């Protein structure tokens, strides 16, 4: 798991190699470190995370901008922290 800043107000959480529930746990932990309005890009290679992570963060009140394929078997989940 890697968490780093990509630029002003944009962070990346790479959870490739992890299966659920870890991507959800790490995403929530990363979001707790962000300020409202900042963005988090979650990179995953676990297909169920493409549904589990967005569902969990929406329940927490955050905005899911989208889920997109960024390579063979790899996805990026774009999240904006709210509240």
HELIX and SHEET records of a PDB file:
HELIX    1   1 UNK A   22  UNK A   32  1                                  11    
HELIX    2   2 UNK A   49  UNK A   59  1                                  11    
SHEET    1   A 5 UNK A   2  UNK A   7  0                                        
SHEET    2   A 5 UNK A  10  UNK A  14 -1                                        
SHEET    3   A 5 UNK A  39  UNK A  44  1                                        
SHEET    4   A 5 UNK A  74  UNK A  80 -1                                        
SHEET    5   A 5 UNK A  63  UNK A  71 -1                                        
END                                                                             
